[in-house]
């Protein structure tokens, strides 16, 4: 891991992104000699986390049959992963700053691998759900560690753009690749291999981390215990409340947790302005570029999660695709995303900055979502799905080529972990909110179509048509959400390239004391 940091703590960090006119540092003398191999290791680990957002989706029917759990319990295989991931990200981001990025990286990898092995060998529903929960908890530590390693290893603007373009491609393509790999493993081997596959990624990344990453001195961060309690509790209540919304918005388990989550986050926000060592320093989110990047991920999480969930439902329940065919159908989106993030990160972001790319990407993705409004029960892949998937991939690539770079730009080393966590937190909360809202929209549209068009017991064809109406409505509303996100991003993001990081040396080590717990 590089000894060069992303920004000096002595620099102007009280909300600004840093001086545009600051003298650019020559990265060659202090740059990690094998920084591109470090990037490959980070991408391998981050891909593993991204895969698990979707890899189990196509394996759920087989796992349900094998372990004998009910349809109502099936959602908990997904929710058990999302709950700790969404609620612990800020805490784990600050923990990364406190214990060091290398240590956090290896602990996250090892824990994720062990949890995956336990989940793959699960002989009951309880063991599987528990393993998924531990996967989510260790993913919450691993994700900000990965991004903060990249943020502090690559400080030259052109190299940083290329590096974050690669990471952005992995972030964006992970879910789609998860569907492809999950479908292939489920059809050809067994659903358990959707868990065991993580051992391969974790092993490669762990060996690479031990070989390439160097131990950095701790950045002097301190743990804000009241902030951890209120932030983690608030995030947990929000994710749990939105997960329960599938059973009804009027249930106490839905609105009660949502209200509790909102109250806790309000307390957290007030406390952060008064705490001596806040969990999420206001200077991190007050910068317009970084704040715009974090809000962007809310809309991207909502829109992209709806694509992964409802488009797969449509392909399997309406078009009759198998798991592996449904996964492979996402290849155009994955390929276009990887291609565009590479070009955008290396060529466009260093030259133009995030403002042209992120809003444009959101609009393009929104158009692709809206295009899916025209799907039918007998649509062909080439005629109805290929075009929208290519357009969505291009838009997603433009967004991810800039958003992670922007979200970690200009922060001091002691804030690199929590700034990285904010990028992931936006995506997770957006996914939880979007899934709950879009589930409600789909259910209401399906029910209203059946009520207005069917008398008596519906036929299989009528049920498919009703489901189609719900899916089409979701894609339309997801498109609206992405376009609205483009307006928000265009207002918040600054014009011009991201500021050049000043010449820094790593902050001196600061020993841990009992008072920091």
N, C-alpha and C positions, 0 to 999 in steps of 0.2 A: 504494500500500500504506500502511496506516495507520502513523503514528508512535507509536501507543499500543500497548503490549505487554500480553501476557496476564497476566503476574505479575512482580513485582519480584524481582530476584535477592537482594535483602536480606531478602525475606520468608521465612517458615518453609518451607523446601523440603526438609527432611531426611526426607521420607516422608509428611508430612501434606499434605492437599490445600489447606490455607490456612484462615484463621480464618473461621468462620461469622459471627462477630460483627464482622468488620472493616468499616470504614466504606465504603460503596459509593461508587464514583466516579461523577461525572456524566459520561457519555460524550460529551456533545454538543460541548464545546469542542475536544477532541482527536480526535474521531472523524473518520475519512476521509469527506470530503463526498460521495464517490461510492462508498461502500463496498458498496452493493447491486449496482452495476455490476461492481465487483471480484468479488463473489460469482458473478455470471453468468459472468465470464471463467473463474474457477476451476472452476465446474461444467462448462463446456465442455471444459476440458482434462482434468478427471477422468473425464468421460464417455468420452473417447477411450481412456484407459487401461482403463477397465472394459469397453468394447466388445471390446478385443483379447483379453480373457480367454476369449471364446467366439466371436468373429466368424469365426474360421477353422475352427471345428468342422464346420460344415455345408459348407464349401468344400473340405475335404480330399479327398473323392473326385474332384472335378474337377481339383484341383491335381495329384493323383497321376497321373491319366490324361494330363494335359498335360506334366508333367515326367518321367514314367516311373519314379518310385521305387516301392519295394516296400511291401507291407503292414507289414513289420517296421520300415521307416523312417518310416512315417507318424506314429508317436507323437512323433518328434523335432521335428516342426513345432510341436507344443504344448510339449514339454519344453524346447526351446531357448529359448522365451520365459520359462518358469517358473524355470529354473535361475538366470540372472542376477538376475531380479526378486526371487526369494526370498533369494538369498545376499548381495545388495548393499544391501538396504534399510537396515540399521542404519548401514553406512558412509555411504551417501548421505544419510541423515537427519542425521548429524553434519556431513557436508560442506555441507549446506544451512545449518546454523547457522554454519559457518566462513566460507563465501564470501558469504552473504547470500541471502535467500529469492527476491528478484527475479532475481538472476543464475542461481540454480539453476533457477528456473521457466523462464527463457528457454533455457538450455542444454538442459534436458530436453525442451522442446517442439521445438527445432530438431533435436536428435539423433533424436528419435522420428520426426519427419517425414521426415528423410533416409533413415532405415532403412526406413520404410514405402514410400518411393518405390523404393528398391533392391529390396525384396521383391516389389513389384508388377511390376517389370520383370525378375524373375529368369528366367534361361533354363536353370537347372539346380537340382537338389535342394540342392547345397552352398550356392549363393548364397541360396536361400530360407531355409535354416536359419540361416545367418550373419546375415541381415537380421533374422530373428526374435530371435536372441540379442541383437543391438544394440537392438532394440525393448525387450526386457526390461530391459537395463541402463539405458537412458534413462528407462524407466518407473519404475525404482527411485529415480531422482533426482527425477522429476516428482511422484510421489505424495506423499512427505513435504513437498515444497515447497508443494503445494496445501493440504494440511491445516494446515501451520504458518502460511500466509498468513491463512487463516480464523481460526485460533486467536489471532493477534495483531492482527487487524483488528477483530474483534467481541469486546468485553469486557463490555458490558452484558448481564446474564443473559438478558433476554427476546430481545434481538437475536441473541445468541449461539445461543440455542435455535433460533430461526428459521433462522439461517445453517447450523448443523450439521444441522438437519432437511432442508434442501435438499441439502446435500452427502451426507447419509446416503441420501437417495432416489436420488441419482445412483450412489453406491457399490453399493446393493442392486439397482438396476434395470439397471446397465450390462451384466451378463452376459446377462440376458433380452433386452435390446434388441440385444445383439450377435448373438444367435441370429436375431432377427427381421430385422435388417439384413443379416446374412450370408446368410440364406436368400433374401431378396429380390434381393440383388445377384448371387448365384450363379445363380439361376433366370432373371433378366431380362437380365443383362449378362455378367459373366465373373467367375471367382473372384479375379482380380487386383484387382478393384475393392474387395474386402474389405481390401486393403492401401491402395489409393489413397484410400479414403474418409477416412483419417486426415489427409490433407493439408488437407482442408477444415476439420476441427476444429482442427488445429494452426495454420492460417493465421489463423482468427478469433481464437483464444486468444492468439496471439503479438501481433497488432495491438492487441488489448485490453490485454495486459500492458504493452506499450510505452507505451500511452496513459494507463493508469490507475495502474499500480504505481509507487510512488516508491522510490528506492534507500534502504535502511535501513543504518545503521552495523552493522558486524559485531558479533555479540553476545559476542565474547570467547571463543568455543569453541576448543578445541585438539584436534588429531587424535591419537588413541591408536593408534599403529601396531600394537603387539602385539594390542590389542583388535580392530582391523580384520582382521588376519590370522586370528586364532582364530575370531572370529564369522563372517566371510565364508566361511572354509574349512569350519567346522562346518555352516553352513546349506547350503552347496553339497553337502557329502557327504550330508546328510539328504535333501535334495530329489532328488539323483541316485540315492541308494539306494532311496528309495520309488518313483521312476520305474522302476527296474529290477525292482521286485518283481512287475511284471506277467509277467515271464519266469520267476519262481520265487523263493521266499524262501530257498531253500537255496543259491543261487548266490553265489559270492564277491563278485561285483559288486553284490549286494544287501546281505548282512549285513556284508561288509567295510566298505563305505562308511557303513552305518548305525552301526557301532561306532566308526569313525573320527570321524564327525560328533558322536556323543555324547561322545567323549573330548575333542574340540576345544572343544565348548561347555562342558564341565566346567572345562577350563582357563580358558576365557573368563570364566566366572562367578567363579572364584577371583581371577583377575587384576583384575576390576572392583572388588573390595573393597580392592585394594592400589594401584591406579594413581593417580597424581596427578591426571590429567585423563581419567577413564574414558570409553570410547566410549558406554556405557550406564550413566550414574550410578545407583547403587542407589536414590537418592532418587526416581528416576522410577518405578521398578517397585514400590517398597516400599509406596507408598500403596495402600490397599485398593481404592479406587474405580478407580484407573488399572489396577492389577494385575488386578482383576476384568474390566475392559473388554478387556484384552489376551487373557486366557484365554477370554473369550466368543468372540472372533474365531476362535480355534482350532476351536471346535465349529461356529460358523457357516460357516467355510470348508469344513470337512469335509461338513457337511450340504448346503449350497447347491451346492457343486461336484458332489456326487452327483446332485442334481436336474438340473442343466444337462446332465450327461453321460448318465446312464442313462435319464432320461425321454425325451431326444431319441432315444437308441437304441431305446427301446420304441416310440415313435411311428413311427419310420422302418422298423425291421426287422420289427416285429410288426403294427402297424396299417397300414403302407404309406403313411404320410404323405410328401409331398414335402418338400424342404428349406424352402420358403417357408411351407407349411402348418404344419410342425412349429415353425418360429419364431413364427408368429402365434399358435399355440396357447398360448404363454407370456404373451400379452397380459394376461390377468386377473391374473397374479402381478405383472407390472410395474405395472399401473394401481393395484392395491391397495397395493403397496409405496410408490409415490410419494405416494398420498393419505394413508396412515397416517403416513409419516415427516414430512410437512408438518404434520399436526395434532399428532402427538406431540412434534416438536421445538419447535414454537411455543407449545403450550398445556400439555402434560403434563410435559415435562422441567423447565421453570423452576418449576413448582408442586410436583411430587412427587419430582423427582430420578430417577436411573436405576434404583433398586432395584425399584420395581413394574413398570417397563416391560421391562427386559431379561429377567428370568426368565420373565415372562408371555409375552413374544414367543417365547422358546425353547420353552416348553411348547406354545404354539399352533402353531408351525411343526412341532414334533414330532408333534402330532396330525394335521396335514395330511400329513406323510410317512407316518405309520402308515396313514392312510386309503388311500394308494396300494397297500397290501398287497392290496386287493380287485380290482385290475385283472385283466382276462381277455384272451384272444387276440382276442375280437370285441367288446371294450368300445366303447361310444359315447363321444364326447367329453363331451357334456352329462351322461351318466349316471355316468361313472367318473373323469373328469379335471377338469372345471370346478370342482366343489366343493373338492377338495383344493388346487387351484392358488390359489383365492381365499383359503382358510384360510392357506396358506403365505405368500401375499403380505401378509396382515394381520400375521402373526407376524413376518415379516422386517421390515416397516415399523416395528413397535414396537421391535425390536432396534436398527435402524440410526438411529432417531430419537434415540437416547441414546448409542450406543457411541463414536462419534468425539468427541463433546463431552466425554464422561467421560474418554476416553483422553488428552485434551490439557488437561484441567482442572487449574489450579493449578500449572502448570510455569513456570519462569523462561524468559524469551526465549531464553537461551543453550541451553535444552534443548527448545525447541519442535519443532525438526526431528526429533530422535531420538525424542521422544515420539510424534510423528505416524507415524514409521517403524514403531514398535512395533505400532500398530493394523494397518498393512498386513502386517507380518511375520506376525502371528498368523493372518491370513486365508490367506496364501500357504502357510505351513507346514501349517495345518489342511487346506487343499485337497490338498496333496501326500500327507499321511498318509491322508486320507479316500479319495482316489482309489485308492491302493495297497490299502488294506484292503478297500474295497468291491469292487474288481476281483477280489480273491481270493475274497470271499464269493460274488459272482455266478458266478465260474467253478466253484467247488466245488459250489454248489447246482445249476447246470446239468448238470454232470458226473454228480452223484449221481442226478438225476432220470432222465437217459438210461440210467444203469446199472440202475436199478430198474424202468424202465417200457418199455424198448425192447430187442428182440432182433433182431440183425442191423443192417442199415443203416437209420437213421432216415429217416422221410419228412419233407418240408418242414413239414407241420403239426406233427409231433413236435418238430422243431427249434425252431419258433416257441414251442411250449409250454415246452420246456426253457429257452429264453432268458427267457421270461416268469417262470418260477420264480426265476431268478437275479435279475432286476430287482426283483421283489416283495420278495425277501429283503433286497436292498440298501436299499430304502425303509424297511422295518421297522427294520433296524439303524440307519439314519440317524436315524429317529425316536427310538430309544433314546438315541443319542448326544446329541441336542439336549435331551432331558429331563434327562439327567445333567448337561449343561452348565448347565441352569436351576438345578439344586441347587447347583452350584459358585458360580454368580453370586449366588444368594440368600444364600449364606454370606459371600461376600467383600464385596459392595457395602454401603455404608452407607445407612441410611434418611435421608430428607430431601433437600431440594434441594442441588444442587452449590453450593459456597461462592462468594460474590460476589467477583470479583477486586478486590484493593485498587487504589487509584490509583497508577499507575506512569508513569514516563517511560522511553523506550527507553534501554537501557544504553549507555554511551559507547563510541565506536568504539575498537577495539584493533587496531593494525596487525599484519599477518601478518609472521612472521619465519621464517627458515630452520629454526629449531629446532622449528617446529610440524609439519613434514611428517611 
